[in-house]
Amino acid sequence: MDFEEKTITEKTSYVKGLAEGLSLGDTAQDKLIKALIDLVDDMAVEIADLQEELDDLYDELDELEEQVDAVDEDLGEVEDFIWDDEDFDDWDEDGEDYEDCFDITCPSCGEEFSVDENTLIEGSVNCPKCNELLTFDFDEDDEEDDKD
């Protein structure tokens, strides 16, 4: 195996072996080389430990991702059960009932949109597309006539 392909701990062991083959003595330079080799060895051990912890974290992350996917699928099944159980086409995203809504077409731009009964009673609304003020002539007596 080529030196570049070795792990950091393998490289450190190789350098330590080279240093031992040199029969380093007690000179200042030899002490410096020994200290640097010890430092590199300690760093290699720490890096290897950190890499192992990182690999463990990646494994845990993969497991969490699988669990989240499973929960998402289960939630999708629950949503399908609930939404299929009731007719939610009559509800908007805020949970407001569409049954009391009325479709309006803006005479200026042709935009179609819905308004609720309260908006009709208020008598006006701005078109969401062109901002044209649309007014309604609505009497509550008309509503009672519709119920009869």
N, CA, C and O atoms as a GROMACS GRO file, in nm:
protein
  592
    1MET      N    1   0.085  -0.118   0.000
    1MET     CA    2   0.000   0.000   0.000
    1MET      C    3   0.090   0.124   0.000
    1MET      O    4   0.188   0.133   0.074
    2ASP      N    5   0.053   0.218  -0.086
    2ASP     CA    6   0.129   0.342  -0.099
    2ASP      C    7   0.108   0.429   0.025
    2ASP      O    8   0.004   0.421   0.089
    3PHE      N    9   0.208   0.512   0.059
    3PHE     CA   10   0.202   0.595   0.179
    3PHE      C   11   0.079   0.686   0.180
    3PHE      O   12   0.017   0.705   0.284
    4GLU      N   13   0.045   0.743   0.064
    4GLU     CA   14  -0.070   0.835   0.055
    4GLU      C   15  -0.202   0.764   0.081
    4GLU      O   16  -0.299   0.828   0.121
    5GLU      N   17  -0.208   0.634   0.059
    5GLU     CA   18  -0.332   0.559   0.077
    5GLU      C   19  -0.354   0.512   0.221
    5GLU      O   20  -0.461   0.462   0.254
    6LYS      N   21  -0.253   0.529   0.306
    6LYS     CA   22  -0.263   0.482   0.444
    6LYS      C   23  -0.346   0.578   0.529
    6LYS      O   24  -0.360   0.696   0.497
    7THR      N   25  -0.401   0.524   0.638
    7THR     CA   26  -0.474   0.610   0.731
    7THR      C   27  -0.375   0.695   0.809
    7THR      O   28  -0.254   0.671   0.806
    8ILE      N   29  -0.428   0.793   0.876
    8ILE     CA   30  -0.339   0.883   0.952
    8ILE      C   31  -0.265   0.808   1.064
    8ILE      O   32  -0.150   0.840   1.093
    9THR      N   33  -0.329   0.712   1.125
    9THR     CA   34  -0.261   0.634   1.231
    9THR      C   35  -0.154   0.544   1.171
    9THR      O   36  -0.048   0.523   1.230
   10GLU      N   37  -0.182   0.490   1.053
   10GLU     CA   38  -0.080   0.408   0.986
   10GLU      C   39   0.040   0.492   0.946
   10GLU      O   40   0.155   0.448   0.958
   11LYS      N   41   0.015   0.613   0.898
   11LYS     CA   42   0.124   0.703   0.862
   11LYS      C   43   0.206   0.740   0.984
   11LYS      O   44   0.329   0.747   0.978
   12THR      N   45   0.139   0.764   1.095
   12THR     CA   46   0.209   0.799   1.219
   12THR      C   47   0.297   0.683   1.264
   12THR      O   48   0.411   0.704   1.305
   13SER      N   49   0.246   0.564   1.258
   13SER     CA   50   0.324   0.445   1.297
   13SER      C   51   0.446   0.432   1.206
   13SER      O   52   0.555   0.398   1.253
   14TYR      N   53   0.430   0.458   1.080
   14TYR     CA   54   0.541   0.451   0.985
   14TYR      C   55   0.650   0.552   1.022
   14TYR      O   56   0.768   0.519   1.024
   15VAL      N   57   0.609   0.676   1.050
   15VAL     CA   58   0.705   0.781   1.087
   15VAL      C   59   0.774   0.746   1.218
   15VAL      O   60   0.894   0.768   1.232
   16LYS      N   61   0.700   0.690   1.313
   16LYS     CA   62   0.760   0.649   1.440
   16LYS      C   63   0.865   0.540   1.417
   16LYS      O   64   0.971   0.540   1.479
   17GLY      N   65   0.835   0.447   1.327
   17GLY     CA   66   0.931   0.342   1.294
   17GLY      C   67   1.057   0.398   1.230
   17GLY      O   68   1.168   0.354   1.260
   18LEU      N   69   1.039   0.496   1.142
   18LEU     CA   70   1.156   0.561   1.082
   18LEU      C   71   1.242   0.629   1.188
   18LEU      O   72   1.365   0.620   1.186
   19ALA      N   73   1.174   0.697   1.281
   19ALA     CA   74   1.247   0.769   1.386
   19ALA      C   75   1.323   0.671   1.476
   19ALA      O   76   1.435   0.700   1.517
   20GLU      N   77   1.262   0.556   1.506
   20GLU     CA   78   1.330   0.457   1.590
   20GLU      C   79   1.451   0.400   1.517
   20GLU      O   80   1.552   0.368   1.580
   21GLY      N   81   1.442   0.388   1.387
   21GLY     CA   82   1.555   0.338   1.307
   21GLY      C   83   1.670   0.436   1.302
   21GLY      O   84   1.783   0.397   1.273
   22LEU      N   85   1.643   0.561   1.331
   22LEU     CA   86   1.748   0.663   1.331
   22LEU      C   87   1.829   0.662   1.461
   22LEU      O   88   1.934   0.725   1.469
   23SER      N   89   1.781   0.592   1.560
   23SER     CA   90   1.846   0.590   1.692
   23SER      C   91   1.870   0.731   1.742
   23SER      O   92   1.984   0.773   1.766
   24LEU      N   93   1.759   0.804   1.757
   24LEU     CA   94   1.769   0.943   1.803
   24LEU      C   95   1.825   0.947   1.945
   24LEU      O   96   1.791   0.863   2.029
   25GLY      N   97   1.910   1.044   1.970
   25GLY     CA   98   1.974   1.057   2.100
   25GLY      C   99   1.908   1.162   2.186
   25GLY      O  100   1.786   1.182   2.181
   26ASP      N  101   1.991   1.230   2.267
   26ASP     CA  102   1.940   1.330   2.360
   26ASP      C  103   1.976   1.472   2.321
   26ASP      O  104   1.974   1.562   2.405
   27THR      N  105   2.009   1.495   2.194
   27THR     CA  106   2.038   1.631   2.152
   27THR      C  107   1.907   1.709   2.145
   27THR      O  108   1.798   1.651   2.146
   28ALA      N  109   1.919   1.838   2.139
   28ALA     CA  110   1.800   1.925   2.133
   28ALA      C  111   1.718   1.894   2.008
   28ALA      O  112   1.595   1.890   2.014
   29GLN      N  113   1.785   1.872   1.898
   29GLN     CA  114   1.714   1.841   1.773
   29GLN      C  115   1.643   1.706   1.783
   29GLN      O  116   1.528   1.692   1.739
   30ASP      N  117   1.711   1.606   1.841
   30ASP     CA  118   1.652   1.474   1.856
   30ASP      C  119   1.530   1.479   1.949
   30ASP      O  120   1.429   1.413   1.925
   31LYS      N  121   1.542   1.558   2.056
   31LYS     CA  122   1.428   1.572   2.149
   31LYS      C  123   1.310   1.638   2.080
   31LYS      O  124   1.194   1.601   2.101
   32LEU      N  125   1.341   1.737   1.996
   32LEU     CA  126   1.236   1.806   1.922
   32LEU      C  127   1.165   1.708   1.827
   32LEU      O  128   1.042   1.707   1.819
   33ILE      N  129   1.243   1.628   1.756
   33ILE     CA  130   1.184   1.531   1.663
   33ILE      C  131   1.098   1.431   1.738
   33ILE      O  132   0.987   1.399   1.694
   34LYS      N  133   1.147   1.382   1.853
   34LYS     CA  134   1.069   1.286   1.933
   34LYS      C  135   0.938   1.350   1.982
   34LYS      O  136   0.833   1.287   1.979
   35ALA      N  137   0.947   1.475   2.027
   35ALA     CA  138   0.828   1.545   2.077
   35ALA      C  139   0.727   1.566   1.965
   35ALA      O  140   0.607   1.547   1.984
   36LEU      N  141   0.776   1.604   1.848
   36LEU     CA  142   0.686   1.624   1.735
   36LEU      C  143   0.620   1.492   1.693
   36LEU      O  144   0.501   1.489   1.660
   37ILE      N  145   0.696   1.384   1.696
   37ILE     CA  146   0.639   1.254   1.661
   37ILE      C  147   0.534   1.214   1.764
   37ILE      O  148   0.429   1.161   1.727
   38ASP      N  149   0.560   1.237   1.892
   38ASP     CA  150   0.460   1.207   1.995
   38ASP      C  151   0.334   1.292   1.976
   38ASP      O  152   0.222   1.244   1.991
   39LEU      N  153   0.355   1.419   1.943
   39LEU     CA  154   0.242   1.508   1.918
   39LEU      C  155   0.159   1.459   1.799
   39LEU      O  156   0.036   1.455   1.806
   40VAL      N  157   0.225   1.423   1.692
   40VAL     CA  158   0.156   1.373   1.573
   40VAL      C  159   0.081   1.245   1.607
   40VAL      O  160  -0.032   1.225   1.562
   41ASP      N  161   0.143   1.158   1.688
   41ASP     CA  162   0.078   1.033   1.729
   41ASP      C  163  -0.049   1.063   1.808
   41ASP      O  164  -0.154   1.004   1.783
   42ASP      N  165  -0.040   1.155   1.905
   42ASP     CA  166  -0.159   1.192   1.984
   42ASP      C  167  -0.268   1.251   1.895
   42ASP      O  168  -0.386   1.220   1.911
   43MET      N  169  -0.228   1.336   1.802
   43MET     CA  170  -0.326   1.397   1.712
   43MET      C  171  -0.391   1.291   1.623
   43MET      O  172  -0.511   1.297   1.597
   44ALA      N  173  -0.312   1.194   1.578
   44ALA     CA  174  -0.367   1.088   1.492
   44ALA      C  175  -0.470   1.006   1.568
   44ALA      O  176  -0.574   0.969   1.513
   45VAL      N  177  -0.442   0.976   1.695
   45VAL     CA  178  -0.536   0.901   1.777
   45VAL      C  179  -0.665   0.981   1.796
   45VAL      O  180  -0.774   0.926   1.783
   46GLU      N  181  -0.653   1.110   1.827
   46GLU     CA  182  -0.771   1.196   1.844
   46GLU      C  183  -0.853   1.205   1.716
   46GLU      O  184  -0.976   1.198   1.719
   47ILE      N  185  -0.784   1.221   1.605
   47ILE     CA  186  -0.855   1.230   1.476
   47ILE      C  187  -0.927   1.100   1.446
   47ILE      O  188  -1.041   1.102   1.400
   48ALA      N  189  -0.862   0.988   1.472
   48ALA     CA  190  -0.926   0.857   1.448
   48ALA      C  191  -1.049   0.841   1.538
   48ALA      O  192  -1.152   0.790   1.493
   49ASP      N  193  -1.038   0.884   1.664
   49ASP     CA  194  -1.153   0.876   1.756
   49ASP      C  195  -1.268   0.965   1.707
   49ASP      O  196  -1.384   0.925   1.709
   50LEU      N  197  -1.234   1.085   1.665
   50LEU     CA  198  -1.336   1.177   1.614
   50LEU      C  199  -1.402   1.122   1.487
   50LEU      O  200  -1.523   1.136   1.469
   51GLN      N  201  -1.322   1.060   1.401
   51GLN     CA  202  -1.378   1.002   1.279
   51GLN      C  203  -1.472   0.888   1.313
   51GLN      O  204  -1.577   0.872   1.250
   52GLU      N  205  -1.437   0.809   1.413
   52GLU     CA  206  -1.524   0.699   1.456
   52GLU      C  207  -1.656   0.754   1.513
   52GLU      O  208  -1.763   0.701   1.484
   53GLU      N  209  -1.647   0.858   1.595
   53GLU     CA  210  -1.768   0.921   1.649
   53GLU      C  211  -1.853   0.980   1.537
   53GLU      O  212  -1.976   0.970   1.539
   54LEU      N  213  -1.788   1.040   1.439
   54LEU     CA  214  -1.860   1.097   1.325
   54LEU      C  215  -1.930   0.988   1.246
   54LEU      O  216  -2.045   1.004   1.204
   55ASP      N  217  -1.862   0.876   1.225
   55ASP     CA  218  -1.925   0.764   1.155
   55ASP      C  219  -2.047   0.714   1.232
   55ASP      O  220  -2.150   0.682   1.173
   56ASP      N  221  -2.035   0.707   1.366
   56ASP     CA  222  -2.148   0.665   1.449
   56ASP      C  223  -2.264   0.763   1.436
   56ASP      O  224  -2.380   0.723   1.429
   57LEU      N  225  -2.232   0.893   1.433
   57LEU     CA  226  -2.337   0.994   1.418
   57LEU      C  227  -2.407   0.982   1.282
   57LEU      O  228  -2.528   0.999   1.272
   58TYR      N  229  -2.328   0.953   1.178
   58TYR     CA  230  -2.389   0.935   1.046
   58TYR      C  231  -2.483   0.814   1.047
   58TYR      O  232  -2.590   0.818   0.987
   59ASP      N  233  -2.443   0.708   1.116
   59ASP     CA  234  -2.529   0.590   1.127
   59ASP      C  235  -2.659   0.625   1.200
   59ASP      O  236  -2.768   0.585   1.158
   60GLU      N  237  -2.646   0.701   1.309
   60GLU     CA  238  -2.765   0.742   1.385
   60GLU      C  239  -2.854   0.834   1.301
   60GLU      O  240  -2.976   0.825   1.306
   61LEU      N  241  -2.790   0.921   1.224
   61LEU     CA  242  -2.866   1.012   1.136
   61LEU      C  243  -2.942   0.933   1.030
   61LEU      O  244  -3.058   0.963   1.001
   62ASP      N  245  -2.879   0.832   0.973
   62ASP     CA  246  -2.948   0.747   0.875
   62ASP      C  247  -3.067   0.677   0.940
   62ASP      O  248  -3.174   0.667   0.880
   63GLU      N  249  -3.048   0.629   1.063
   63GLU     CA  250  -3.157   0.563   1.135
   63GLU      C  251  -3.271   0.661   1.162
   63GLU      O  252  -3.388   0.626   1.145
   64LEU      N  253  -3.236   0.782   1.205
   64LEU     CA  254  -3.339   0.885   1.229
   64LEU      C  255  -3.414   0.919   1.101
   64LEU      O  256  -3.535   0.937   1.103
   65GLU      N  257  -3.341   0.927   0.990
   65GLU     CA  258  -3.406   0.958   0.863
   65GLU      C  259  -3.506   0.849   0.826
   65GLU      O  260  -3.615   0.879   0.778
   66GLU      N  261  -3.469   0.724   0.849
   66GLU     CA  262  -3.561   0.614   0.822
   66GLU      C  263  -3.685   0.623   0.912
   66GLU      O  264  -3.797   0.599   0.868
   67GLN      N  265  -3.663   0.659   1.040
   67GLN     CA  266  -3.776   0.672   1.132
   67GLN      C  267  -3.867   0.787   1.092
   67GLN      O  268  -3.989   0.775   1.098
   68VAL      N  269  -3.809   0.898   1.052
   68VAL     CA  270  -3.889   1.014   1.009
   68VAL      C  271  -3.970   0.978   0.884
   68VAL      O  272  -4.086   1.015   0.873
   69ASP      N  273  -3.907   0.907   0.792
   69ASP     CA  274  -3.979   0.863   0.672
   69ASP      C  275  -4.096   0.773   0.710
   69ASP      O  276  -4.205   0.785   0.653
   70ALA      N  277  -4.074   0.682   0.806
   70ALA     CA  278  -4.181   0.592   0.849
   70ALA      C  279  -4.295   0.671   0.914
   70ALA      O  280  -4.412   0.644   0.888
   71VAL      N  281  -4.260   0.769   0.999
   71VAL     CA  282  -4.362   0.852   1.063
   71VAL      C  283  -4.437   0.932   0.958
   71VAL      O  284  -4.559   0.948   0.966
   72ASP      N  285  -4.365   0.984   0.859
   72ASP     CA  286  -4.428   1.061   0.752
   72ASP      C  287  -4.527   0.974   0.674
   72ASP      O  288  -4.637   1.019   0.642
   73GLU      N  289  -4.488   0.851   0.646
   73GLU     CA  290  -4.580   0.760   0.576
   73GLU      C  291  -4.702   0.730   0.662
   73GLU      O  292  -4.815   0.730   0.612
   74ASP      N  293  -4.680   0.705   0.792
   74ASP     CA  294  -4.792   0.678   0.882
   74ASP      C  295  -4.885   0.799   0.889
   74ASP      O  296  -5.007   0.785   0.886
   75LEU      N  297  -4.827   0.918   0.899
   75LEU     CA  298  -4.907   1.040   0.904
   75LEU      C  299  -4.986   1.056   0.774
   75LEU      O  300  -5.101   1.098   0.777
   76GLY      N  301  -4.924   1.024   0.662
   76GLY     CA  302  -4.995   1.031   0.535
   76GLY      C  303  -5.115   0.939   0.532
   76GLY      O  304  -5.221   0.974   0.481
   77GLU      N  305  -5.098   0.819   0.589
   77GLU     CA  306  -5.211   0.725   0.597
   77GLU      C  307  -5.322   0.780   0.686
   77GLU      O  308  -5.440   0.766   0.655
   78VAL      N  309  -5.283   0.841   0.798
   78VAL     CA  310  -5.383   0.900   0.888
   78VAL      C  311  -5.455   1.014   0.817
   78VAL      O  312  -5.578   1.025   0.825
   79GLU      N  313  -5.379   1.099   0.749
   79GLU     CA  314  -5.442   1.209   0.676
   79GLU      C  315  -5.538   1.156   0.570
   79GLU      O  316  -5.650   1.206   0.556
   80ASP      N  317  -5.494   1.055   0.497
   80ASP     CA  318  -5.583   0.997   0.396
   80ASP      C  319  -5.710   0.943   0.459
   80ASP      O  320  -5.819   0.962   0.406
   81PHE      N  321  -5.696   0.877   0.572
   81PHE     CA  322  -5.813   0.822   0.642
   81PHE      C  323  -5.908   0.933   0.684
   81PHE      O  324  -6.029   0.924   0.663
   82ILE      N  325  -5.851   1.038   0.743
   82ILE     CA  326  -5.934   1.150   0.792
   82ILE      C  327  -5.996   1.225   0.675
   82ILE      O  328  -6.116   1.252   0.676
   83TRP      N  329  -5.916   1.260   0.575
   83TRP     CA  330  -5.966   1.341   0.465
   83TRP      C  331  -6.064   1.263   0.379
   83TRP      O  332  -6.157   1.321   0.323
   84ASP      N  333  -6.043   1.132   0.366
   84ASP     CA  334  -6.137   1.051   0.289
   84ASP      C  335  -6.266   1.027   0.366
   84ASP      O  336  -6.371   1.001   0.308
   85ASP      N  337  -6.256   1.035   0.499
   85ASP     CA  338  -6.370   1.006   0.584
   85ASP      C  339  -6.474   1.118   0.578
   85ASP      O  340  -6.593   1.092   0.593
   86GLU      N  341  -6.430   1.240   0.556
   86GLU     CA  342  -6.521   1.355   0.551
   86GLU      C  343  -6.500   1.428   0.420
   86GLU      O  344  -6.395   1.418   0.357
   87ASP      N  345  -6.598   1.501   0.380
   87ASP     CA  346  -6.588   1.577   0.258
   87ASP      C  347  -6.529   1.714   0.291
   87ASP      O  348  -6.601   1.806   0.329
   88PHE      N  349  -6.397   1.725   0.276
   88PHE     CA  350  -6.331   1.850   0.311
   88PHE      C  351  -6.322   1.945   0.192
   88PHE      O  352  -6.258   2.050   0.202
   89ASP      N  353  -6.385   1.909   0.081
   89ASP     CA  354  -6.386   2.002  -0.032
   89ASP      C  355  -6.467   2.125   0.001
   89ASP      O  356  -6.452   2.229  -0.064
   90ASP      N  357  -6.553   2.116   0.103
   90ASP     CA  358  -6.635   2.230   0.142
   90ASP      C  359  -6.563   2.320   0.243
   90ASP      O  360  -6.626   2.408   0.301
   91TRP      N  361  -6.431   2.299   0.264
   91TRP     CA  362  -6.355   2.377   0.363
   91TRP      C  363  -6.235   2.439   0.295
   91TRP      O  364  -6.175   2.380   0.205
   92ASP      N  365  -6.200   2.560   0.338
   92ASP     CA  366  -6.079   2.622   0.286
   92ASP      C  367  -5.962   2.589   0.378
   92ASP      O  368  -5.977   2.515   0.476
   93GLU      N  369  -5.843   2.645   0.346
   93GLU     CA  370  -5.722   2.611   0.423
   93GLU      C  371  -5.728   2.661   0.567
   93GLU      O  372  -5.652   2.612   0.650
   94ASP      N  373  -5.814   2.756   0.600
   94ASP     CA  374  -5.826   2.805   0.737
   94ASP      C  375  -5.933   2.730   0.815
   94ASP      O  376  -5.960   2.763   0.931
   95GLY      N  377  -5.994   2.631   0.754
   95GLY     CA  378  -6.098   2.555   0.822
   95GLY      C  379  -6.233   2.623   0.815
   95GLY      O  380  -6.327   2.582   0.883
   96GLU      N  381  -6.245   2.726   0.732
   96GLU     CA  382  -6.371   2.796   0.718
   96GLU      C  383  -6.461   2.715   0.624
   96GLU      O  384  -6.414   2.659   0.525
   97ASP      N  385  -6.586   2.710   0.655
   97ASP     CA  386  -6.682   2.634   0.575
   97ASP      C  387  -6.716   2.712   0.449
   97ASP      O  388  -6.754   2.829   0.456
   98TYR      N  389  -6.702   2.648   0.332
   98TYR     CA  390  -6.734   2.712   0.205
   98TYR      C  391  -6.884   2.712   0.175
   98TYR      O  392  -6.928   2.780   0.082
   99GLU      N  393  -6.960   2.638   0.253
   99GLU     CA  394  -7.103   2.630   0.222
   99GLU      C  395  -7.169   2.767   0.218
   99GLU      O  396  -7.262   2.788   0.141
  100ASP      N  397  -7.122   2.860   0.299
  100ASP     CA  398  -7.179   2.993   0.302
  100ASP      C  399  -7.101   3.090   0.214
  100ASP      O  400  -7.106   3.211   0.236
  101CYS      N  401  -7.030   3.039   0.116
  101CYS     CA  402  -6.952   3.123   0.026
  101CYS      C  403  -7.023   3.136  -0.108
  101CYS      O  404  -7.100   3.050  -0.149
  102PHE      N  405  -6.995   3.247  -0.173
  102PHE     CA  406  -7.059   3.276  -0.299
  102PHE      C  407  -6.951   3.311  -0.401
  102PHE      O  408  -6.859   3.386  -0.371
  103ASP      N  409  -6.964   3.257  -0.520
  103ASP     CA  410  -6.868   3.283  -0.627
  103ASP      C  411  -6.899   3.417  -0.692
  103ASP      O  412  -7.013   3.449  -0.723
  104ILE      N  413  -6.793   3.495  -0.712
  104ILE     CA  414  -6.804   3.628  -0.770
  104ILE      C  415  -6.712   3.632  -0.892
  104ILE      O  416  -6.604   3.573  -0.889
  105THR      N  417  -6.754   3.700  -0.996
  105THR     CA  418  -6.668   3.726  -1.111
  105THR      C  419  -6.654   3.877  -1.123
  105THR      O  420  -6.754   3.948  -1.136
  106CYS      N  421  -6.532   3.925  -1.119
  106CYS     CA  422  -6.507   4.069  -1.129
  106CYS      C  423  -6.544   4.116  -1.270
  106CYS      O  424  -6.495   4.061  -1.368
  107PRO      N  425  -6.629   4.217  -1.279
  107PRO     CA  426  -6.668   4.266  -1.412
  107PRO      C  427  -6.554   4.339  -1.484
  107PRO      O  428  -6.557   4.353  -1.606
  108SER      N  429  -6.454   4.384  -1.410
  108SER     CA  430  -6.344   4.458  -1.473
  108SER      C  431  -6.238   4.367  -1.533
  108SER      O  432  -6.194   4.388  -1.646
  109CYS      N  433  -6.196   4.265  -1.456
  109CYS     CA  434  -6.085   4.182  -1.504
  109CYS      C  435  -6.124   4.037  -1.529
  109CYS      O  436  -6.045   3.962  -1.586
  110GLY      N  437  -6.243   3.997  -1.487
  110GLY     CA  438  -6.288   3.860  -1.508
  110GLY      C  439  -6.239   3.761  -1.405
  110GLY      O  440  -6.264   3.641  -1.419
  111GLU      N  441  -6.171   3.806  -1.302
  111GLU     CA  442  -6.121   3.718  -1.196
  111GLU      C  443  -6.238   3.656  -1.120
  111GLU      O  444  -6.332   3.724  -1.080
  112GLU      N  445  -6.231   3.525  -1.103
  112GLU     CA  446  -6.332   3.455  -1.026
  112GLU      C  447  -6.278   3.428  -0.887
  112GLU      O  448  -6.166   3.380  -0.872
  113PHE      N  449  -6.359   3.459  -0.786
  113PHE     CA  450  -6.318   3.434  -0.648
  113PHE      C  451  -6.443   3.416  -0.564
  113PHE      O  452  -6.554   3.441  -0.609
  114SER      N  453  -6.424   3.371  -0.440
  114SER     CA  454  -6.537   3.345  -0.352
  114SER      C  455  -6.537   3.442  -0.236
  114SER      O  456  -6.431   3.483  -0.188
  115VAL      N  457  -6.656   3.476  -0.191
  115VAL     CA  458  -6.671   3.560  -0.073
  115VAL      C  459  -6.769   3.491   0.021
  115VAL      O  460  -6.856   3.416  -0.022
  116ASP      N  461  -6.753   3.517   0.148
  116ASP     CA  462  -6.844   3.456   0.245
  116ASP      C  463  -6.966   3.546   0.266
  116ASP      O  464  -6.973   3.658   0.215
  117GLU      N  465  -7.059   3.494   0.340
  117GLU     CA  466  -7.184   3.565   0.363
  117GLU      C  467  -7.161   3.699   0.434
  117GLU      O  468  -7.228   3.797   0.403
  118ASN      N  469  -7.068   3.703   0.528
  118ASN     CA  470  -7.040   3.827   0.601
  118ASN      C  471  -6.992   3.937   0.507
  118ASN      O  472  -7.028   4.054   0.524
  119THR      N  473  -6.911   3.900   0.408
  119THR     CA  474  -6.863   3.999   0.312
  119THR      C  475  -6.980   4.054   0.231
  119THR      O  476  -6.986   4.174   0.202
  120LEU      N  477  -7.072   3.967   0.194
  120LEU     CA  478  -7.190   4.014   0.121
  120LEU      C  479  -7.272   4.111   0.205
  120LEU      O  480  -7.319   4.214   0.156
  121ILE      N  481  -7.287   4.078   0.332
  121ILE     CA  482  -7.364   4.164   0.423
  121ILE      C  483  -7.296   4.299   0.439
  121ILE      O  484  -7.363   4.403   0.447
  122GLU      N  485  -7.161   4.298   0.445
  122GLU     CA  486  -7.087   4.424   0.455
  122GLU      C  487  -7.110   4.511   0.333
  122GLU      O  488  -7.106   4.634   0.341
  123GLY      N  489  -7.135   4.447   0.218
  123GLY     CA  490  -7.174   4.522   0.099
  123GLY      C  491  -7.066   4.548  -0.003
  123GLY      O  492  -7.097   4.597  -0.112
  124SER      N  493  -6.939   4.518   0.027
  124SER     CA  494  -6.836   4.543  -0.075
  124SER      C  495  -6.711   4.459  -0.046
  124SER      O  496  -6.687   4.413   0.066
  125VAL      N  497  -6.633   4.443  -0.154
  125VAL     CA  498  -6.505   4.373  -0.144
  125VAL      C  499  -6.419   4.419  -0.261
  125VAL      O  500  -6.471   4.453  -0.367
  126ASN      N  501  -6.287   4.420  -0.241
  126ASN     CA  502  -6.196   4.454  -0.349
  126ASN      C  503  -6.157   4.327  -0.424
  126ASN      O  504  -6.133   4.223  -0.362
  127CYS      N  505  -6.152   4.335  -0.554
  127CYS     CA  506  -6.108   4.222  -0.635
  127CYS      C  507  -5.963   4.189  -0.599
  127CYS      O  508  -5.880   4.280  -0.594
  128PRO      N  509  -5.931   4.063  -0.574
  128PRO     CA  510  -5.794   4.028  -0.537
  128PRO      C  511  -5.695   4.046  -0.652
  128PRO      O  512  -5.574   4.052  -0.628
  129LYS      N  513  -5.743   4.055  -0.775
  129LYS     CA  514  -5.652   4.069  -0.889
  129LYS      C  515  -5.630   4.215  -0.928
  129LYS      O  516  -5.516   4.261  -0.937
  130CYS      N  517  -5.740   4.288  -0.951
  130CYS     CA  518  -5.727   4.425  -1.002
  130CYS      C  519  -5.758   4.531  -0.896
  130CYS      O  520  -5.743   4.651  -0.921
  131ASN      N  521  -5.802   4.488  -0.778
  131ASN     CA  522  -5.832   4.576  -0.666
  131ASN      C  523  -5.955   4.664  -0.689
  131ASN      O  524  -5.978   4.761  -0.616
  132GLU      N  525  -6.034   4.632  -0.792
  132GLU     CA  526  -6.159   4.704  -0.819
  132GLU      C  527  -6.254   4.684  -0.701
  132GLU      O  528  -6.271   4.572  -0.654
  133LEU      N  529  -6.317   4.790  -0.654
  133LEU     CA  530  -6.414   4.780  -0.546
  133LEU      C  531  -6.547   4.730  -0.603
  133LEU      O  532  -6.608   4.796  -0.688
  134LEU      N  533  -6.590   4.615  -0.556
  134LEU     CA  534  -6.717   4.558  -0.599
  134LEU      C  535  -6.817   4.576  -0.485
  134LEU      O  536  -6.787   4.546  -0.369
  135THR      N  537  -6.934   4.624  -0.519
  135THR     CA  538  -7.037   4.647  -0.417
  135THR      C  539  -7.153   4.553  -0.440
  135THR      O  540  -7.181   4.512  -0.553
  136PHE      N  541  -7.220   4.518  -0.332
  136PHE     CA  542  -7.333   4.426  -0.338
  136PHE      C  543  -7.455   4.492  -0.277
  136PHE      O  544  -7.447   4.556  -0.172
  137ASP      N  545  -7.565   4.477  -0.342
  137ASP     CA  546  -7.691   4.525  -0.288
  137ASP      C  547  -7.761   4.402  -0.233
  137ASP      O  548  -7.828   4.329  -0.307
  138PHE      N  549  -7.744   4.380  -0.106
  138PHE     CA  550  -7.794   4.258  -0.043
  138PHE      C  551  -7.882   4.294   0.074
  138PHE      O  552  -7.838   4.362   0.167
  139ASP      N  553  -8.006   4.249   0.070
  139ASP     CA  554  -8.098   4.271   0.182
  139ASP      C  555  -8.117   4.139   0.253
  139ASP      O  556  -8.125   4.033   0.190
  140GLU      N  557  -8.123   4.145   0.385
  140GLU     CA  558  -8.145   4.023   0.462
  140GLU      C  559  -8.283   3.966   0.432
  140GLU      O  560  -8.305   3.846   0.450
  141ASP      N  561  -8.378   4.051   0.386
  141ASP     CA  562  -8.511   4.002   0.349
  141ASP      C  563  -8.500   3.906   0.230
  141ASP      O  564  -8.578   3.811   0.220
  142ASP      N  565  -8.402   3.932   0.139
  142ASP     CA  566  -8.381   3.845   0.024
  142ASP      C  567  -8.341   3.706   0.072
  142ASP      O  568  -8.382   3.605   0.014
  143GLU      N  569  -8.261   3.701   0.176
  143GLU     CA  570  -8.214   3.573   0.229
  143GLU      C  571  -8.331   3.495   0.287
  143GLU      O  572  -8.341   3.374   0.268
  144GLU      N  573  -8.423   3.565   0.358
  144GLU     CA  574  -8.539   3.497   0.414
  144GLU      C  575  -8.629   3.446   0.304
  144GLU      O  576  -8.688   3.339   0.318
  145ASP      N  577  -8.642   3.521   0.193
  145ASP     CA  578  -8.722   3.475   0.081
  145ASP      C  579  -8.665   3.347   0.022
  145ASP      O  580  -8.739   3.259  -0.022
  146ASP      N  581  -8.529   3.337   0.020
  146ASP     CA  582  -8.462   3.219  -0.034
  146ASP      C  583  -8.491   3.096   0.051
  146ASP      O  584  -8.496   2.984  -0.001
  147LYS      N  585  -8.508   3.115   0.182
  147LYS     CA  586  -8.531   3.003   0.272
  147LYS      C  587  -8.672   2.949   0.265
  147LYS      O  588  -8.696   2.832   0.296
  148ASP      N  589  -8.769   3.034   0.222
  148ASP     CA  590  -8.910   2.992   0.218
  148ASP      C  591  -8.936   2.895   0.110
  148ASP      O  592  -9.050   2.850   0.093
   0.00000   0.00000   0.00000
